[in-house]
Amino acid sequence: MQHDDVIWSIINGTFCSFKVRTKSQKFCRNEYNLTGLCNRASCPLANSQYATVREEKGVCYLYMKTVERAAFPSRMWEKVKLSRSYEKALQQINEHLIYWPKFIKHKCKQRFTKITQYLIRIRRLVLKRRKKLVPLSRKIEKRERRKEEKALIAAKIDTAIEKELLERLKSGTYGEIYNFPSHAFDKVMDEEVEEESESEKEGEEEEDEEEEEEEEEGEVEYVAEEDFEESDISDLEDMDRLQGDDSDDESESSSESSSDDQDVKKGKKLKARRKRPRVEIEYEQEVDQPSTSKMRAKT
């Protein structure tokens, strides 16, 4: 049979693994402790009827212990899930602890309010953007800066030396006296040759285009009358009308002579297009006589 006063006298007078002593107070590290203090009213070991509130993964639970389950350690604590609504959770605590001491009931409500407050703060902090502080050692930063500065200076010196040596090699100051690695010099020469070849290719392409344009301007094409569409004729007539409108400002005699010349030119062009090449056709005729005659007809 469990006797609470005997248990408390042993815990308080001798040793308890959950007890922490300070200069002013004693604290309890037991996870089921209601207040966190080591005293007779709030000790979970020395009270056969005890209740507390705990939080697991953002959810609050009410734990209750009674004397009837003291002989069964695996079923000693009754666990009740509390609602997320603060008011409903308080009603649940009142319902389950209706005949319990007022001290336990009040402390359970107080503990539940504290847990809900820090859960709200956690949610706000998660939603809020926070700056991540990354520690950096000043020695490493200084080292890296010095390395970068030295690398830049070395790169500038190397490029300047390379340019000067290439200029001297081009001018022929060294001649063929020294055996030097000619990779850089050959590379520069190849680049210059490539640039010259590209410029020559561009010039040749431009010349070819100009020659093609000149050839196209000088070429004369003959087109059959069938290929000469009515739209082309209408275009020519429209051009003639435009030319005639432009020349109306001049004298009437010049306009008449120009129109006659244009008509003559049109007629000549149409005649030249209507002409066809001469074709010789050879055919045979069979007659009763044994001899055959060949006739030629020219068209």
C-alpha positions in Angstrom: 0.0 0.0 0.0 1.3 3.5 -0.9 1.8 6.0 1.9 2.5 9.6 0.6 3.9 11.0 3.9 6.5 8.2 4.2 7.6 8.7 0.6 7.9 12.5 1.1 9.9 12.1 4.3 12.4 9.8 2.5 12.7 12.1 -0.6 12.9 15.3 1.4 15.3 14.1 4.1 17.7 11.8 2.1 18.3 11.6 -1.6 16.2 12.2 -4.8 17.6 11.9 -8.3 15.2 14.6 -9.6 16.1 17.2 -6.9 18.4 20.1 -7.7 19.5 22.3 -4.8 20.4 26.0 -5.1 21.2 28.7 -2.4 17.6 29.9 -2.2 15.4 27.0 -3.5 15.0 23.4 -4.5 13.9 22.5 -8.0 12.6 19.2 -9.4 13.6 17.9 -12.9 10.8 15.3 -13.1 8.9 15.6 -16.4 5.5 15.2 -14.7 6.1 17.9 -12.1 3.4 20.6 -12.2 5.3 23.6 -11.0 9.0 22.6 -11.3 9.5 23.2 -7.6 10.5 20.5 -5.1 7.8 20.7 -2.3 5.1 18.5 -0.8 2.2 19.7 -2.9 3.8 19.6 -6.3 5.9 16.4 -6.0 4.6 13.7 -8.5 6.1 10.9 -6.5 4.7 11.7 -3.0 1.2 12.4 -4.3 -1.0 9.4 -5.2 -3.6 11.7 -6.8 -1.9 14.0 -9.2 -2.5 15.8 -12.5 -0.3 17.8 -14.9 -0.3 19.3 -18.4 2.4 18.4 -21.0 3.1 19.4 -24.6 4.1 16.9 -27.3 4.8 18.1 -30.9 2.6 21.2 -30.5 -0.3 19.4 -28.9 -1.3 19.7 -25.2 -2.3 16.7 -23.1 -3.8 16.4 -19.6 -2.1 13.6 -17.5 -4.0 12.3 -14.4 -2.8 9.8 -11.7 -5.1 8.1 -9.2 -4.6 5.7 -6.3 -6.5 2.8 -8.0 -3.8 2.5 -10.7 -0.8 2.7 -8.4 -0.3 -1.1 -8.6 -0.1 -0.9 -12.4 2.9 1.3 -13.4 2.2 0.8 -17.2 -1.3 2.2 -16.8 -0.6 4.7 -14.0 -1.2 7.9 -16.0 -4.4 8.7 -17.9 -3.8 10.8 -21.0 -6.4 13.2 -22.4 -5.9 15.3 -25.5 -6.9 19.0 -25.1 -8.5 21.1 -27.8 -6.6 23.7 -29.7 -9.2 26.3 -28.7 -8.1 27.8 -25.4 -11.7 28.1 -24.0 -12.6 24.6 -24.9 -9.4 23.2 -23.3 -10.1 25.0 -20.0 -13.6 23.5 -20.0 -12.1 20.0 -20.5 -9.7 20.6 -17.5 -12.7 21.7 -15.4 -14.7 18.6 -16.4 -11.9 16.1 -15.7 -10.7 17.7 -12.5 -14.2 18.6 -11.1 -13.6 16.9 -7.6 -9.9 17.5 -7.4 -8.1 19.9 -5.1 -8.2 23.5 -6.1 -4.4 23.8 -6.0 -3.9 21.2 -8.7 -6.8 22.5 -10.8 -5.4 26.1 -10.7 -1.8 25.0 -11.5 -2.9 22.9 -14.4 -4.7 25.9 -15.9 -1.7 28.1 -15.3 0.6 25.6 -16.9 -1.7 25.3 -19.9 -1.8 29.1 -20.5 2.0 29.3 -20.4 2.4 26.4 -22.9 -0.2 28.0 -25.3 1.7 31.3 -25.1 5.1 29.9 -26.0 3.5 27.8 -28.8 2.0 31.0 -30.3 5.5 32.7 -30.1 7.1 29.7 -31.8 4.6 29.9 -34.7 5.2 33.6 -35.2 9.0 33.2 -35.2 8.7 30.4 -37.8 6.6 32.6 -40.1 8.9 35.6 -39.6 12.1 35.9 -41.6 15.2 35.6 -39.5 18.8 36.5 -40.3 21.2 33.6 -40.1 24.5 34.6 -38.5 27.5 32.8 -39.9 30.7 33.2 -38.0 33.8 34.3 -40.0 37.3 34.4 -38.8 39.2 37.7 -39.5 42.5 35.9 -40.1 41.1 33.8 -42.9 39.5 36.9 -44.5 42.8 38.8 -44.4 44.6 35.8 -45.8 42.2 35.6 -48.8 42.4 39.3 -49.5 46.2 39.2 -49.6 46.2 36.2 -51.9 43.8 38.0 -54.3 45.9 41.2 -54.3 49.1 39.2 -55.0 47.4 37.2 -57.8 46.2 40.4 -59.5 49.6 42.0 -59.3 51.2 38.8 -60.7 48.7 38.6 -63.5 49.4 42.3 -64.5 53.2 41.8 -64.4 52.9 38.6 -66.5 50.8 40.2 -69.2 53.1 43.2 -69.4 56.2 41.0 -69.7 54.6 38.9 -72.4 53.6 41.9 -74.4 57.1 43.4 -74.2 58.8 40.2 -75.2 56.4 39.7 -78.2 57.1 43.2 -79.4 60.9 42.6 -79.2 60.5 39.3 -81.0 58.5 41.0 -83.8 61.0 43.8 -84.1 63.8 41.2 -84.3 66.0 42.5 -81.5 67.0 39.0 -80.3 67.4 37.5 -83.8 68.3 33.8 -83.8 70.8 33.9 -80.9 68.7 32.6 -78.1 66.7 29.4 -77.8 63.3 30.6 -76.5 59.9 28.9 -76.3 58.1 30.2 -79.3 54.6 29.1 -78.3 53.3 32.5 -77.4 54.9 34.2 -80.4 53.4 31.6 -82.8 50.0 31.9 -81.1 50.0 35.7 -81.7 51.2 35.3 -85.3 48.4 32.7 -86.0 45.8 35.1 -84.5 47.1 37.9 -86.8 47.0 35.6 -89.8 43.5 34.6 -89.0 42.4 38.2 -88.7 44.0 39.0 -92.1 42.4 36.0 -93.8 39.0 37.0 -92.4 39.3 40.5 -93.6 40.4 39.3 -97.1 37.4 36.9 -97.2 35.0 39.7 -96.4 36.6 41.9 -99.1 36.3 39.1 -101.7 32.7 38.5 -100.8 31.8 42.2 -101.2 33.6 42.3 -104.6 31.7 39.2 -105.8 28.4 40.7 -104.8 29.2 43.9 -106.7 30.2 41.9 -109.8 27.0 39.9 -109.6 25.0 43.1 -109.4 26.8 44.6 -112.4 26.3 41.4 -114.4 22.6 41.4 -113.6 22.3 45.0 -114.7 23.9 44.2 -118.2 22.0 41.0 -118.9 19.2 41.0 -121.5 16.5 38.4 -121.2 13.9 37.3 -123.9 10.5 36.4 -122.7 7.7 34.8 -124.7 4.4 36.5 -125.2 2.6 33.8 -123.2 4.8 34.5 -120.2 4.1 38.2 -120.4 1.1 38.6 -118.2 -1.6 41.2 -118.3 -0.5 42.5 -114.9 2.9 43.4 -116.3 1.3 45.3 -119.1 -1.0 47.1 -116.7 2.1 47.9 -114.6 3.8 49.4 -117.6 0.8 51.4 -118.5 0.6 52.7 -115.0 4.3 53.7 -115.2 3.6 55.4 -118.5 0.7 57.3 -116.9 2.9 58.5 -114.0 5.6 59.6 -116.4 3.0 61.4 -118.5 1.6 63.2 -115.4 5.1 64.3 -114.4 5.8 65.7 -117.9 2.5 67.6 -118.1 4.3 70.6 -116.6 6.4 70.8 -119.7 5.1 71.9 -123.1 2.4 70.0 -125.0 4.6 69.3 -128.0 7.2 67.5 -125.9 4.5 65.3 -124.3 3.0 64.3 -127.6 6.4 63.4 -129.1 7.3 61.4 -126.0 4.0 59.4 -126.1 4.6 58.6 -129.8 8.1 57.4 -129.1 6.8 55.2 -126.3 4.1 53.7 -128.5 6.8 52.9 -131.2 9.0 51.3 -128.6 6.1 49.2 -127.3 5.3 48.0 -130.8 8.9 47.0 -131.5 9.2 45.1 -128.2 6.0 43.2 -128.9 7.1 42.3 -132.4 10.5 41.2 -131.1 8.8 39.0 -128.5 6.3 37.5 -131.1 9.2 36.3 -133.4 10.0 32.6 -133.1 13.1 30.7 -134.2 13.1 29.1 -137.7 12.5 25.3 -137.7 13.2 23.0 -140.7 10.9 20.0 -141.0 11.8 17.1 -143.3 9.2 14.5 -144.4 8.8 11.7 -147.1 5.9 10.9 -149.4 5.3 7.4 -150.8 4.3 7.2 -154.6 3.4 4.3 -156.8 6.7 4.8 -158.7 9.7 3.1 -157.1 11.5 6.5 -156.7 11.0 8.6 -153.7 11.2 12.3 -153.5 12.2 14.4 -150.6 10.8 17.8 -150.1 11.7 20.5 -147.7 9.5 23.1 -146.5 10.6 26.2 -144.7 8.4 27.8 -142.1 
